[in-house]
Each structure stands twice: as structure tokens, then as C-alpha cells.
Amino acid sequence: KKQFDEALQMYDKAIEKEPNDLTYYNNKCAVWIEMGADKYDSVLEACQDVVSRRYEINSANPGGASFEKVAKVYCRMASVYEKRKEFDQAIEMYNKALTEDNSRFTRNALREIEKTKADYEKNAYINLEKAEEHRQKGNEYFKEQEWVKAKGEYDEAVKRNPTDAKLYSNRAAALTKLLAYPDALRDLDECLKLDPTFVKAHSRKGAAHFFMKEYHKALQSYEAGLKLEPGNDECLKGREQVLCKIAETNRSGEVDEEQIRHAMADPEIQQILHDPQINMFLKELQTNPKEAQKAMAADSKLQEAVSKLMAAGIIRTG
């Protein structure tokens, strides 16, 4: 059992012997904090009192109220405010402590309390009923083709219920209509993180990649959806659309610079292009196409890599 009374008596004796040293007052306040919430007011009063007398204390005992000791008193006050969830006051105290002594401990404590405050406010905002209200309003705006308003409602819905996968998928649909494809993809990745079986998210990812001319990624997304639901109409139609587009691009013989730029920025495509086997195949494709075709027919890994390069527009057969 913690012997609070004995500890307080010892600090009182120390203060009586040397009343001009903040360390003893601060340690006494630490004991009060351990004793519980009913002592928090006493801590704040004692800390405010010694800080207000810092110059008087320092005059009587040089170093008794040094910058470092005053900083520790402010940190003690911050800890009380943090326990009370009065985060703004806690942040204010840590900032005051930093003006006295710019220590690593205080900087870390300040960063931590700012994060705690943000998490607390985020969690306090969660309300599943309000999230559903905003989702339904968003759906109404979406039907009316009011994409910006729909996104605004989905934004609120996500804040109110950040663990509901379908809300990210809904917002991604609005973002896609607003041509904000990278943002839509971020939402769809979050959706699939929360629910990997959400087929519609795969379908919407396929559409976003298609509009960005990332046909290889669009195919991957549609195929991922079809693995989960082989008869899914959106994924089947989406995949067919992508395959037709790849064939059309091949036949045209024209180089789509935007498509190539997106493909070359893809780490997976870069990895394929840096594979020695792929490099040998690409060289042979130019010098001896028949042998290259034979090699590809006998190697499923090579077939897969070539298919991705063709979908990405890197290899053309037209």
C-alpha cells in the first residue's frame, strides 16, 4: 500500500526546513496526484502559488526556482489538466514549460498530449445515427448529381463513423464523379482495409484506374472483385471494357503519353522492367519474335508479366 500520509509529512518537513526550493513542493504535488482527483485542485493551487513567488524564492535561495524547476512545476500542472481531459490547458502548461526549459521530455509530452486531444475529439464526435443520416443525405445528393454536396455529406458520415467501410466507398463514388481519382483510390483502399470482401470497392477501384489510364491496375481490381464474386456484373463489364480499351490502344499504334507516365510511376511495372529475364525477353522480342513467343508460351510467370506490360501500354503488339 502506498504510504501517502508518510510521504506528505516528509515533504512538509523538507519544506519547513527549506521553504525556498520548488522541488519539495513539486514532489508533494506528485503525491497528491497519486491520491486521486479530489486533490487536483490542491495541486493546481500549490503550483500556481510557487510559480507566482518564483523570483522571491530565487532571491532567498539562488537556484531554488530555477528555469528547470519552474518548467517541472508547469509539467505537473499539465498532468492534472490532462487527467481532467482539459487538453487546451494542458497544452498551454507544456508550452509554458518549454519557454522555461526546452527539454526533450516536455517536447515529447506536448506532442503526445496534442495527439491525445485529437484522438479524444475524434472519438467524441462519433455518432452512428448521425453518420447514417449524413450517408442517406449524401445518397440523395448523389442521385441528383450534386457531387460536391454528396461528398460533403459523406465527409461528415465518415467523421461520425470512421470504421464503416461502405462510407468510404460512397465517398469514393462522389470523388470519381468529381474526377478526383487519387483521392477516390485512397478511400477505396481504406474501405478494403476495413472490409476486404467489399466487392463494390474493387469495382470502383477498377473504374478509377481505368479513368486514370492505368489499365493494368484496373484489370487487377476487377479480377480481385471477381475472385470474391465470380458473377459480379459490374466487375465483368468493367474487365471487358478494359480489355477492349487495351486492344484498341494496341491496334491504334499511337503512344498515349499519359498512360505511359502513369505506368512508369508504378513500382510493380518498374520491378518487372528491372527483371533480367524480362529484359532478355524484350530484346529477343525485337530480334527474334518467334523465339520470344515460344519462350513466353512455356513460362506462366513471363506470360503474366507480359500481360501487365501490355495492359500498361509498355509493350504493343499492333
C-alpha positions in Angstrom: 0.0 0.0 0.0 1.3 3.4 -0.9 2.1 5.4 2.2 0.8 8.8 1.1 0.4 10.4 4.5 4.0 9.5 5.5 5.3 10.9 2.2 3.4 14.1 2.7 4.7 14.5 6.2 8.3 14.0 4.9 7.9 16.7 2.2 6.2 19.1 4.7 9.3 18.7 7.0 11.6 19.4 4.0 9.6 22.5 3.1 9.7 23.7 6.7 13.5 23.3 6.7 14.0 24.8 3.2 10.8 26.7 2.1 12.6 28.2 -0.9 13.0 25.2 -3.2 10.4 24.3 -5.7 11.5 20.6 -5.8 9.8 19.8 -2.5 6.5 21.5 -3.4 6.5 19.7 -6.8 7.2 16.3 -5.1 4.4 16.9 -2.7 2.1 17.7 -5.6 3.1 14.4 -7.2 1.8 12.6 -4.1 -1.5 14.5 -4.2 -2.0 13.4 -7.8 -1.5 9.8 -6.8 -4.1 10.2 -4.1 -6.8 11.0 -6.6 -9.0 13.5 -8.4 -10.2 15.2 -5.2 -6.6 16.5 -4.7 -6.2 18.0 -8.1 -7.4 21.5 -7.1 -4.8 21.4 -4.3 -2.1 20.6 -6.8 -3.0 23.5 -9.1 -3.2 26.0 -6.2 0.1 24.9 -4.8 1.8 25.1 -8.2 0.3 28.5 -9.1 1.4 29.8 -5.7 5.1 28.8 -6.0 5.3 30.0 -9.7 3.9 33.4 -8.6 6.7 33.5 -5.9 9.5 32.3 -8.1 11.6 35.5 -8.0 11.1 35.9 -4.3 12.2 32.2 -3.8 15.2 32.6 -6.1 16.3 35.7 -4.2 16.2 33.8 -0.9 17.8 30.7 -2.3 19.5 31.0 -5.7 18.5 28.1 -7.9 15.6 27.2 -5.7 13.2 28.4 -8.5 15.5 27.8 -11.5 14.1 27.6 -15.0 14.3 23.8 -14.9 12.4 23.6 -11.7 9.7 26.0 -12.8 9.3 24.0 -16.0 8.7 20.9 -13.9 6.0 22.7 -12.0 4.3 23.6 -15.2 4.5 20.0 -16.4 3.0 18.9 -13.1 0.0 21.2 -13.7 -0.2 19.9 -17.3 -0.5 16.4 -16.0 -3.5 17.4 -13.8 -5.3 19.1 -16.7 -4.6 16.0 -18.9 -6.2 13.7 -16.3 -9.2 16.0 -16.3 -9.2 15.9 -20.1 -8.8 19.7 -20.2 -6.4 19.3 -23.1 -6.1 23.0 -24.1 -5.0 24.0 -20.6 -2.5 21.0 -20.5 -1.1 22.2 -23.9 -0.8 25.7 -22.5 1.2 24.5 -19.5 3.6 22.4 -21.6 4.2 25.4 -23.8 5.0 27.5 -20.7 7.3 24.7 -19.5 9.2 24.9 -22.9 9.7 28.6 -22.5 11.5 27.8 -19.2 13.4 24.7 -20.3 13.3 23.4 -23.8 13.7 19.7 -22.8 13.1 16.6 -24.9 10.8 15.2 -22.2 8.5 18.3 -22.4 8.6 18.3 -26.2 7.6 14.7 -26.3 4.9 15.2 -23.7 3.5 18.1 -25.7 3.3 16.1 -29.0 1.7 13.2 -27.1 -1.0 15.4 -25.5 -1.8 17.1 -28.9 -2.3 13.6 -30.3 -4.4 12.5 -27.3 -6.5 15.6 -27.7 -7.1 15.0 -31.4 -8.0 11.3 -30.8 -10.3 12.3 -27.9 -12.1 14.9 -30.0 -12.4 12.4 -33.0 -13.9 9.7 -30.8 -16.2 12.2 -29.0 -17.6 13.1 -32.5 -18.5 9.5 -33.3 -22.3 9.0 -33.6 -23.6 6.1 -35.7 -27.1 7.5 -36.0 -25.9 10.9 -37.3 -23.5 9.0 -39.7 -26.4 7.2 -41.2 -28.3 10.4 -41.6 -25.4 12.0 -43.5 -25.0 8.9 -45.6 -28.7 9.0 -46.7 -28.4 12.7 -47.5 -25.3 12.0 -49.5 -27.1 9.3 -51.4 -29.9 11.7 -52.2 -27.5 14.4 -53.5 -25.7 11.7 -55.5 -28.9 10.7 -57.2 -29.5 14.4 -58.0 -25.9 14.5 -59.5 -24.9 17.1 -56.8 -21.5 15.6 -56.5 -19.9 18.3 -54.2 -22.8 18.2 -51.8 -22.8 14.4 -51.8 -19.1 14.4 -50.9 -19.7 16.9 -48.1 -22.4 14.6 -46.6 -20.1 11.6 -46.9 -17.3 13.5 -45.3 -19.5 14.1 -42.2 -20.6 10.5 -42.3 -17.0 9.2 -42.2 -16.1 11.5 -39.3 -19.2 10.3 -37.4 -18.4 6.6 -38.1 -14.8 6.1 -39.4 -15.0 2.3 -39.2 -17.9 1.8 -41.7 -16.4 0.6 -44.9 -19.3 1.5 -47.1 -19.0 5.2 -46.3 -15.5 5.3 -47.8 -16.9 3.5 -50.9 -19.7 6.0 -51.2 -17.4 9.0 -50.9 -15.1 7.4 -53.5 -18.0 7.3 -55.9 -18.6 11.0 -55.4 -14.9 11.7 -55.8 -14.8 9.7 -59.0 -17.6 11.9 -60.4 -15.5 14.9 -59.4 -12.6 13.5 -61.3 -10.5 13.3 -58.1 -9.3 9.7 -58.9 -6.3 9.6 -56.5 -8.5 10.7 -53.6 -11.1 8.1 -54.6 -8.4 5.4 -54.6 -7.3 6.3 -51.1 -10.8 6.0 -49.9 -11.3 2.6 -51.6 -8.0 1.3 -50.1 -9.3 2.3 -46.7 -12.7 0.7 -47.4 -10.9 -2.6 -48.4 -8.7 -2.4 -45.3 -11.9 -2.3 -43.2 -13.7 -4.9 -45.3 -11.5 -6.9 -47.8 -14.7 -8.7 -49.1 -16.3 -5.5 -50.3 -16.7 -6.3 -54.0 -18.1 -2.9 -55.0 -14.9 -1.3 -53.7 -12.9 -3.4 -56.1 -15.3 -2.5 -58.9 -14.9 1.2 -58.1 -11.2 0.9 -57.9 -11.2 -0.6 -61.4 -13.2 2.3 -62.7 -10.9 4.9 -61.1 -7.8 3.2 -62.5 -9.5 3.0 -65.9 -10.1 6.7 -66.0 -6.5 7.3 -65.0 -5.5 5.1 -68.0 -3.9 2.6 -65.5 -5.4 -0.3 -67.4 -3.1 -2.9 -65.8 -4.3 -1.9 -62.3 -7.9 -1.7 -63.5 -7.7 -5.3 -64.6 -6.2 -6.3 -61.3 -9.0 -4.6 -59.4 -11.8 -6.2 -61.5 -10.2 -9.6 -61.2 -9.9 -9.2 -57.4 -13.6 -8.5 -57.3 -14.4 -11.5 -59.5 -12.4 -13.8 -57.2 -14.8 -12.8 -54.4 -17.9 -12.9 -56.6 -17.4 -14.6 -60.0 -20.7 -13.5 -61.4 -20.5 -9.8 -60.4 -21.9 -7.8 -63.3 -20.0 -4.6 -62.7 -16.7 -6.4 -62.5 -17.4 -8.5 -65.6 -18.4 -5.4 -67.6 -15.6 -3.4 -66.3 -13.0 -6.0 -67.1 -14.4 -6.4 -70.6 -14.3 -2.6 -71.1 -10.6 -2.6 -70.0 -9.7 -5.5 -72.3 -11.4 -3.7 -75.3 -9.5 -0.5 -74.5 -6.2 -2.3 -74.3 -6.9 -4.0 -77.7 -8.0 -0.7 -79.2 -4.8 1.1 -77.9 -2.7 -1.7 -79.3 -4.3 -1.5 -82.7 -4.0 2.3 -83.0 -0.3 2.2 -82.8 -0.4 5.6 -81.1 1.6 6.2 -77.9 -0.5 7.6 -75.1 2.0 9.7 -73.0 -0.3 10.0 -70.0 -0.8 6.2 -69.9 3.0 5.6 -70.2 3.7 8.2 -67.5 1.3 6.5 -65.1 2.7 3.1 -65.9 6.3 4.2 -65.3 5.4 5.6 -61.9 4.0 2.2 -60.8 6.6 0.3 -58.6 5.2 -3.0 -59.9 5.9 -2.1 -63.5 9.3 -0.8 -62.6 10.1 -4.1 -60.8 9.0 -6.1 -63.9 11.2 -3.9 -66.2 14.2 -4.4 -64.0 13.8 -8.2 -64.0 16.8 -9.6 -66.1 14.5 -12.4 -67.6 12.0 -9.7 -68.8 14.9 -7.7 -70.3 16.2 -10.6 -72.2 12.6 -11.4 -73.4 12.1 -7.8 -74.6 15.4 -7.8 -76.5 14.5 -11.1 -78.1 11.0 -9.9 -79.0 12.7 -7.3 -81.2 15.4 -9.5 -82.8 13.6 -12.9 -82.8 9.9 -12.6 -82.2 9.1 -16.3 -82.9 11.6 -17.5 -80.2 10.3 -14.9 -77.8 6.7 -16.1 -78.3 7.9 -19.7 -77.7 9.6 -18.7 -74.5 6.5 -16.9 -73.3 4.2 -19.8 -74.1 6.4 -22.1 -71.9 6.6 -19.8 -68.9 3.5 -18.7 -67.0 5.4 -16.1 -64.9 6.6 -14.5 -68.2 3.1 -14.6 -69.6 1.7 -12.7 -66.5 4.5 -10.1 -66.7 4.0 -9.5 -70.4 0.2 -9.2 -69.9 0.8 -6.5 -67.3 3.2 -4.6 -69.6 0.8 -4.8 -72.5 -2.1 -3.6 -70.3 0.1 -0.7 -69.1 0.9 0.2 -72.7 4.7 -0.6 -72.4 4.5 -3.4 -74.9 2.4 -3.1 -78.1 1.6 -5.9 -80.5 -0.3 -3.7 -83.0 
